[in-house]
Amino acid sequence: MEGEEQVISWLRKYDILNKALCLLAAVLLWFYVVSVQNPEKSTEINNISVNLIGEDQLVAKYGLAVVEGNHPTISLKITGRREKIAQVTPDKIVVSANLETINSPGVYAIQYQPSVLVDGVSITGR
């Protein structure tokens, strides 16, 4: 009996029950915000490979080759709900650059088209 009284006294002295209830309430509130409210989040994904369209045509038709940046990568900033952002992996982002308009040697600035294959996620920066 004396041991139980010491434990109860110790719990009251350090207010353990109230602290435990506060911790439980904080965890439940966090789960509510993350799952029910599901706020938007932005993140950056790096080293996404760019698919070069028409590279074979450059070699076959004109004898040209991409010499600099032949394995280009880019970084994208994406925004979406937290649960949707978690579904995005580098293989769910497709980036392509069309080289079919090139017909002579030179330095070219090529436009690229990125797209995310997860609904509810948008590209907000390149």
LUMTILO-111612 format. One record per residue: z, x, y of N, C-alpha, C in turn. Coordinates in Angstrom, 2 decimals, always signed. Example, Ala and Ser with C-alpha at 12.3 -4.5 7.8 and 13.67 -1.06 7.14 Angstrom:
residues 2
+---------+---------+---------+---------+---------+---------+---------+---------+---------+
:     n_w :     n_u :     n_v :    ca_w :    ca_u :    ca_v :     c_w :     c_u :     c_v :
+---------+---------+---------+---------+---------+---------+---------+---------+---------+
:   +7.80 :  +13.19 :   -5.69 :   +7.80 :  +12.30 :   -4.50 :   +7.80 :  +13.20 :   -3.30 :
:   +7.08 :  +12.85 :   -2.25 :   +7.14 :  +13.67 :   -1.06 :   +7.87 :  +12.90 :   +0.03 :
+---------+---------+---------+---------+---------+---------+---------+---------+---------+
This chain:
residues 126
+---------+---------+---------+---------+---------+---------+---------+---------+---------+
:     n_w :     n_u :     n_v :    ca_w :    ca_u :    ca_v :     c_w :     c_u :     c_v :
+---------+---------+---------+---------+---------+---------+---------+---------+---------+
:   +0.00 :   +0.80 :   -1.19 :   +0.00 :   +0.00 :   +0.00 :   +0.00 :   +0.85 :   +1.26 :
:   +0.74 :   +1.93 :   +1.21 :   +0.83 :   +2.78 :   +2.39 :   -0.51 :   +3.43 :   +2.69 :
:   -1.29 :   +3.76 :   +1.66 :   -2.61 :   +4.36 :   +1.84 :   -3.58 :   +3.39 :   +2.51 :
:   -3.52 :   +2.12 :   +2.11 :   -4.38 :   +1.11 :   +2.73 :   -4.05 :   +0.94 :   +4.20 :
:   -2.78 :   +0.94 :   +4.52 :   -2.36 :   +0.78 :   +5.91 :   -2.83 :   +1.95 :   +6.75 :
:   -2.83 :   +3.17 :   +6.17 :   -3.30 :   +4.34 :   +6.91 :   -4.81 :   +4.23 :   +7.18 :
:   -5.54 :   +3.75 :   +6.18 :   -6.99 :   +3.60 :   +6.35 :   -7.28 :   +2.57 :   +7.43 :
:   -6.60 :   +1.43 :   +7.36 :   -6.79 :   +0.37 :   +8.36 :   -6.40 :   +0.87 :   +9.74 :
:   -5.32 :   +1.59 :   +9.82 :   -4.87 :   +2.16 :  +11.09 :   -5.91 :   +3.13 :  +11.65 :
:   -6.46 :   +3.95 :  +10.76 :   -7.47 :   +4.93 :  +11.19 :   -8.74 :   +4.21 :  +11.68 :
:   -9.16 :   +3.15 :  +10.95 :  -10.34 :   +2.38 :  +11.36 :  -10.14 :   +1.74 :  +12.73 :
:   -8.94 :   +1.22 :  +12.98 :   -8.64 :   +0.61 :  +14.27 :   -8.55 :   +1.66 :  +15.37 :
:   -7.97 :   +2.78 :  +15.05 :   -7.77 :   +3.84 :  +16.04 :   -9.12 :   +4.34 :  +16.57 :
:  -10.08 :   +4.53 :  +15.67 :  -11.39 :   +5.07 :  +16.07 :  -12.45 :   +3.98 :  +16.26 :
:  -12.04 :   +2.71 :  +16.15 :  -12.92 :   +1.58 :  +16.43 :  -14.21 :   +1.64 :  +15.60 :
:  -14.06 :   +1.95 :  +14.33 :  -15.20 :   +2.16 :  +13.43 :  -16.00 :   +0.88 :  +13.23 :
:  -15.36 :   -0.26 :  +13.07 :  -16.07 :   -1.51 :  +12.82 :  -17.00 :   -1.86 :  +13.98 :
:  -16.53 :   -1.75 :  +15.22 :  -17.38 :   -2.06 :  +16.37 :  -18.55 :   -1.09 :  +16.48 :
:  -18.30 :   +0.18 :  +16.19 :  -19.38 :   +1.17 :  +16.25 :  -20.42 :   +0.91 :  +15.18 :
:  -19.98 :   +0.52 :  +13.98 :  -20.91 :   +0.22 :  +12.90 :  -21.75 :   -1.02 :  +13.24 :
:  -21.14 :   -2.03 :  +13.82 :  -21.87 :   -3.23 :  +14.22 :  -22.89 :   -2.92 :  +15.32 :
:  -22.51 :   -2.08 :  +16.26 :  -23.45 :   -1.69 :  +17.33 :  -24.64 :   -0.92 :  +16.75 :
:  -24.39 :   -0.04 :  +15.82 :  -25.46 :   +0.72 :  +15.18 :  -26.39 :   -0.22 :  +14.42 :
:  -25.84 :   -1.16 :  +13.69 :  -26.64 :   -2.14 :  +12.96 :  -27.50 :   -2.97 :  +13.93 :
:  -26.91 :   -3.41 :  +15.04 :  -27.65 :   -4.19 :  +16.03 :  -28.79 :   -3.37 :  +16.63 :
:  -28.56 :   -2.09 :  +16.89 :  -29.60 :   -1.22 :  +17.45 :  -30.75 :   -1.05 :  +16.47 :
:  -30.45 :   -0.87 :  +15.20 :  -31.49 :   -0.70 :  +14.18 :  -32.29 :   -1.99 :  +14.05 :
:  -31.63 :   -3.14 :  +14.03 :  -32.34 :   -4.41 :  +13.93 :  -33.22 :   -4.66 :  +15.15 :
:  -32.75 :   -4.32 :  +16.33 :  -33.53 :   -4.46 :  +17.56 :  -34.76 :   -3.55 :  +17.52 :
:  -34.59 :   -2.33 :  +17.03 :  -35.71 :   -1.40 :  +16.92 :  -36.77 :   -1.95 :  +15.96 :
:  -36.34 :   -2.47 :  +14.80 :  -37.29 :   -3.06 :  +13.86 :  -38.02 :   -4.25 :  +14.49 :
:  -37.33 :   -5.05 :  +15.27 :  -37.95 :   -6.19 :  +15.95 :  -39.04 :   -5.72 :  +16.91 :
:  -38.74 :   -4.73 :  +17.71 :  -39.71 :   -4.25 :  +18.70 :  -40.92 :   -3.64 :  +18.00 :
:  -40.70 :   -2.86 :  +16.96 :  -41.80 :   -2.19 :  +16.28 :  -42.66 :   -3.17 :  +15.48 :
:  -42.05 :   -4.12 :  +14.80 :  -42.83 :   -5.01 :  +13.95 :  -43.30 :   -6.28 :  +14.65 :
:  -42.46 :   -6.94 :  +15.40 :  -42.84 :   -8.22 :  +16.01 :  -43.55 :   -8.01 :  +17.34 :
:  -42.99 :   -7.23 :  +18.22 :  -43.61 :   -6.99 :  +19.52 :  -44.83 :   -6.09 :  +19.39 :
:  -44.78 :   -5.10 :  +18.49 :  -45.90 :   -4.23 :  +18.16 :  -46.59 :   -3.68 :  +19.41 :
:  -45.93 :   -2.84 :  +20.18 :  -46.49 :   -2.37 :  +21.45 :  -47.72 :   -1.48 :  +21.25 :
:  -48.54 :   -1.41 :  +22.30 :  -49.71 :   -0.54 :  +22.25 :  -49.28 :   +0.91 :  +22.40 :
:  -50.07 :   +1.78 :  +21.78 :  -49.77 :   +3.20 :  +21.77 :  -51.08 :   +3.95 :  +21.95 :
:  -51.01 :   +5.09 :  +22.59 :  -52.17 :   +5.97 :  +22.72 :  -51.87 :   +7.28 :  +22.02 :
:  -52.89 :   +7.84 :  +21.41 :  -52.74 :   +9.13 :  +20.74 :  -54.07 :   +9.86 :  +20.80 :
:  -54.01 :  +11.17 :  +20.61 :  -55.23 :  +11.97 :  +20.62 :  -55.48 :  +12.50 :  +19.21 :
:  -56.73 :  +12.41 :  +18.80 :  -57.13 :  +12.94 :  +17.49 :  -58.08 :  +14.09 :  +17.75 :
:  -57.77 :  +15.25 :  +17.19 :  -58.54 :  +16.47 :  +17.43 :  -59.40 :  +16.83 :  +16.23 :
:  -60.36 :  +17.70 :  +16.48 :  -61.23 :  +18.27 :  +15.44 :  -61.99 :  +17.22 :  +14.65 :
:  -62.60 :  +16.29 :  +15.35 :  -63.44 :  +15.28 :  +14.71 :  -64.85 :  +15.85 :  +14.64 :
:  -65.42 :  +15.89 :  +13.46 :  -66.77 :  +16.44 :  +13.29 :  -67.83 :  +15.53 :  +13.90 :
:  -68.83 :  +16.16 :  +14.51 :  -69.95 :  +15.43 :  +15.10 :  -71.13 :  +15.55 :  +14.15 :
:  -71.69 :  +14.41 :  +13.78 :  -72.85 :  +14.36 :  +12.90 :  -74.11 :  +14.53 :  +13.75 :
:  -74.87 :  +15.59 :  +13.49 :  -76.09 :  +15.87 :  +14.25 :  -77.27 :  +15.17 :  +13.58 :
:  -77.84 :  +14.18 :  +14.27 :  -78.97 :  +13.42 :  +13.75 :  -80.26 :  +14.09 :  +14.19 :
:  -81.16 :  +14.33 :  +13.26 :  -82.45 :  +14.92 :  +13.58 :  -82.49 :  +16.43 :  +13.51 :
:  -81.44 :  +17.05 :  +13.00 :  -81.42 :  +18.51 :  +12.90 :  -82.49 :  +19.02 :  +11.93 :
:  -82.70 :  +18.30 :  +10.85 :  -83.74 :  +18.69 :   +9.88 :  -85.13 :  +18.60 :  +10.50 :
:  -85.33 :  +17.60 :  +11.35 :  -86.62 :  +17.42 :  +12.03 :  -86.91 :  +18.59 :  +12.96 :
:  -85.89 :  +19.11 :  +13.62 :  -86.07 :  +20.26 :  +14.51 :  -86.64 :  +21.45 :  +13.75 :
:  -86.10 :  +21.69 :  +12.58 :  -86.53 :  +22.84 :  +11.78 :  -87.93 :  +22.59 :  +11.22 :
:  -88.13 :  +21.43 :  +10.62 :  -89.40 :  +21.14 :   +9.95 :  -90.57 :  +21.00 :  +10.93 :
:  -90.36 :  +20.30 :  +12.02 :  -91.46 :  +19.97 :  +12.93 :  -91.72 :  +21.06 :  +13.97 :
:  -90.63 :  +21.65 :  +14.50 :  -90.79 :  +22.59 :  +15.61 :  -90.33 :  +24.01 :  +15.29 :
:  -89.74 :  +24.22 :  +14.14 :  -89.22 :  +25.55 :  +13.81 :  -88.01 :  +25.92 :  +14.64 :
:  -87.29 :  +24.93 :  +15.15 :  -86.11 :  +25.16 :  +15.99 :  -84.83 :  +24.95 :  +15.17 :
:  -83.78 :  +25.58 :  +15.61 :  -82.49 :  +25.41 :  +14.94 :  -81.38 :  +25.40 :  +15.98 :
:  -80.33 :  +24.70 :  +15.67 :  -79.15 :  +24.71 :  +16.53 :  -78.41 :  +26.00 :  +16.23 :
:  -78.25 :  +26.85 :  +17.26 :  -77.62 :  +28.15 :  +17.01 :  -76.19 :  +28.21 :  +17.52 :
:  -75.88 :  +27.43 :  +18.53 :  -74.53 :  +27.45 :  +19.06 :  -73.93 :  +26.06 :  +18.88 :
:  -72.77 :  +26.00 :  +18.31 :  -72.14 :  +24.71 :  +18.10 :  -72.78 :  +23.93 :  +16.97 :
:  -73.21 :  +24.63 :  +15.91 :  -73.86 :  +23.92 :  +14.81 :  -72.86 :  +23.15 :  +13.94 :
:  -71.60 :  +23.32 :  +14.18 :  -70.56 :  +22.50 :  +13.55 :  -69.63 :  +21.99 :  +14.65 :
:  -70.18 :  +21.19 :  +15.57 :  -69.38 :  +20.76 :  +16.71 :  -68.26 :  +19.80 :  +16.32 :
:  -67.16 :  +19.90 :  +17.05 :  -66.05 :  +18.97 :  +16.90 :  -65.64 :  +18.51 :  +18.29 :
:  -65.03 :  +17.34 :  +18.34 :  -64.54 :  +16.81 :  +19.61 :  -63.13 :  +16.28 :  +19.42 :
:  -62.50 :  +15.96 :  +20.54 :  -61.20 :  +15.30 :  +20.54 :  -61.36 :  +13.96 :  +21.25 :
:  -60.71 :  +12.94 :  +20.73 :  -60.76 :  +11.61 :  +21.32 :  -59.36 :  +11.07 :  +21.53 :
:  -59.19 :  +10.32 :  +22.60 :  -57.94 :   +9.61 :  +22.84 :  -58.20 :   +8.15 :  +22.48 :
:  -57.34 :   +7.60 :  +21.60 :  -57.51 :   +6.22 :  +21.16 :  -56.26 :   +5.41 :  +21.52 :
:  -56.47 :   +4.11 :  +21.69 :  -55.38 :   +3.21 :  +22.05 :  -55.47 :   +1.97 :  +21.17 :
:  -54.31 :   +1.49 :  +20.77 :  -54.24 :   +0.27 :  +19.98 :  -52.81 :   -0.03 :  +19.60 :
:  -52.63 :   -1.11 :  +18.90 :  -51.29 :   -1.47 :  +18.41 :  -50.82 :   -0.40 :  +17.43 :
:  -49.54 :   -0.21 :  +17.40 :  -48.94 :   +0.85 :  +16.59 :  -49.39 :   +0.78 :  +15.12 :
:  -49.43 :   -0.41 :  +14.56 :  -49.81 :   -0.56 :  +13.15 :  -51.28 :   -0.20 :  +12.93 :
:  -52.14 :   -0.48 :  +13.92 :  -53.56 :   -0.15 :  +13.82 :  -53.79 :   +1.36 :  +13.99 :
:  -53.07 :   +1.97 :  +14.92 :  -53.19 :   +3.42 :  +15.14 :  -52.80 :   +4.17 :  +13.86 :
:  -51.82 :   +3.66 :  +13.14 :  -51.38 :   +4.32 :  +11.90 :  -52.49 :   +4.31 :  +10.85 :
:  -53.44 :   +3.37 :  +10.93 :  -54.52 :   +3.28 :   +9.96 :  -55.67 :   +4.25 :  +10.26 :
:  -55.69 :   +4.81 :  +11.48 :  -56.80 :   +5.67 :  +11.88 :  -56.62 :   +7.08 :  +11.32 :
:  -57.61 :   +7.52 :  +10.58 :  -57.68 :   +8.88 :  +10.07 :  -59.01 :   +9.46 :  +10.54 :
:  -59.16 :  +10.79 :  +10.53 :  -60.42 :  +11.37 :  +11.00 :  -61.67 :  +10.83 :  +10.28 :
:  -61.54 :  +10.41 :   +9.03 :  -62.71 :   +9.88 :   +8.33 :  -63.05 :   +8.45 :   +8.77 :
:  -62.19 :   +7.81 :   +9.56 :  -62.46 :   +6.48 :  +10.07 :  -63.00 :   +6.53 :  +11.50 :
:  -63.35 :   +7.72 :  +11.95 :  -63.99 :   +7.90 :  +13.25 :  -65.34 :   +8.54 :  +13.00 :
:  -66.38 :   +7.91 :  +13.50 :  -67.74 :   +8.42 :  +13.32 :  -68.27 :   +8.83 :  +14.69 :
:  -68.74 :  +10.07 :  +14.76 :  -69.33 :  +10.57 :  +16.00 :  -70.69 :  +11.15 :  +15.66 :
:  -71.71 :  +10.70 :  +16.38 :  -73.05 :  +11.21 :  +16.12 :  -73.72 :  +11.63 :  +17.42 :
:  -74.58 :  +12.65 :  +17.31 :  -75.38 :  +13.13 :  +18.43 :  -76.83 :  +13.19 :  +17.98 :
:  -77.72 :  +12.59 :  +18.76 :  -79.13 :  +12.50 :  +18.39 :  -79.90 :  +13.69 :  +18.97 :
:  -80.52 :  +14.48 :  +18.09 :  -81.30 :  +15.65 :  +18.51 :  -82.80 :  +15.38 :  +18.46 :
:  -83.21 :  +14.15 :  +18.19 :  -84.61 :  +13.82 :  +17.98 :  -85.47 :  +13.94 :  +19.23 :
:  -84.88 :  +13.97 :  +20.41 :  -85.66 :  +14.09 :  +21.64 :  -85.99 :  +15.54 :  +21.99 :
:  -85.40 :  +16.49 :  +21.28 :  -85.64 :  +17.91 :  +21.57 :  -86.94 :  +18.33 :  +20.90 :
:  -87.83 :  +19.00 :  +21.67 :  -89.10 :  +19.45 :  +21.10 :  -89.47 :  +20.87 :  +21.54 :
:  -88.56 :  +21.53 :  +22.27 :  -88.84 :  +22.91 :  +22.68 :  -87.52 :  +23.67 :  +22.78 :
:  -87.60 :  +25.01 :  +22.71 :  -86.37 :  +25.80 :  +22.81 :  -85.72 :  +25.61 :  +24.18 :
:  -84.42 :  +25.77 :  +24.22 :  -83.70 :  +25.66 :  +25.48 :  -82.25 :  +25.29 :  +25.25 :
:  -81.56 :  +25.12 :  +26.35 :  -80.16 :  +24.71 :  +26.32 :  -80.13 :  +23.24 :  +26.71 :
:  -79.48 :  +22.44 :  +25.89 :  -79.44 :  +21.01 :  +26.12 :  -78.00 :  +20.50 :  +26.10 :
:  -77.74 :  +19.54 :  +26.96 :  -76.47 :  +18.82 :  +26.91 :  -76.75 :  +17.53 :  +26.16 :
:  -76.19 :  +17.41 :  +24.99 :  -76.47 :  +16.27 :  +24.12 :  -75.34 :  +15.25 :  +24.24 :
:  -75.71 :  +13.99 :  +24.42 :  -74.74 :  +12.91 :  +24.45 :  -74.33 :  +12.56 :  +23.03 :
:  -73.09 :  +12.18 :  +22.85 :  -72.63 :  +11.78 :  +21.53 :  -72.04 :  +10.38 :  +21.59 :
:  -72.13 :   +9.67 :  +20.50 :  -71.64 :   +8.31 :  +20.38 :  -70.48 :   +8.24 :  +19.40 :
:  -69.26 :   +8.04 :  +19.90 :  -68.13 :   +7.88 :  +18.99 :  -67.87 :   +6.40 :  +18.69 :
:  -67.37 :   +6.13 :  +17.51 :  -66.91 :   +4.78 :  +17.17 :  -65.78 :   +4.87 :  +16.16 :
:  -64.85 :   +3.94 :  +16.29 :  -63.69 :   +3.88 :  +15.41 :  -63.90 :   +2.72 :  +14.45 :
:  -63.71 :   +2.97 :  +13.16 :  -63.96 :   +1.96 :  +12.13 :  -62.71 :   +1.13 :  +11.80 :
:  -61.79 :   +1.03 :  +12.74 :  -60.59 :   +0.21 :  +12.57 :  -60.58 :   -0.82 :  +13.69 :
:  -60.55 :   -2.09 :  +13.33 :  -60.51 :   -3.16 :  +14.34 :  -59.24 :   -3.06 :  +15.17 :
:  -59.36 :   -3.33 :  +16.46 :  -58.19 :   -3.35 :  +17.33 :  -57.84 :   -1.99 :  +17.92 :
:  -58.67 :   -0.98 :  +17.67 :  -58.46 :   +0.34 :  +18.22 :  -59.65 :   +0.69 :  +19.11 :
:  -59.37 :   +1.17 :  +20.32 :  -60.46 :   +1.52 :  +21.22 :  -60.34 :   +2.97 :  +21.66 :
:  -61.47 :   +3.53 :  +22.04 :  -61.51 :   +4.89 :  +22.55 :  -61.30 :   +4.84 :  +24.06 :
:  -60.28 :   +5.57 :  +24.53 :  -59.96 :   +5.53 :  +25.95 :  -60.20 :   +6.86 :  +26.65 :
:  -60.58 :   +7.87 :  +25.90 :  -60.86 :   +9.16 :  +26.53 :  -61.58 :  +10.07 :  +25.57 :
:  -62.35 :  +10.99 :  +26.17 :  -63.10 :  +11.95 :  +25.36 :  -62.69 :  +13.34 :  +25.77 :
+---------+---------+---------+---------+---------+---------+---------+---------+---------+
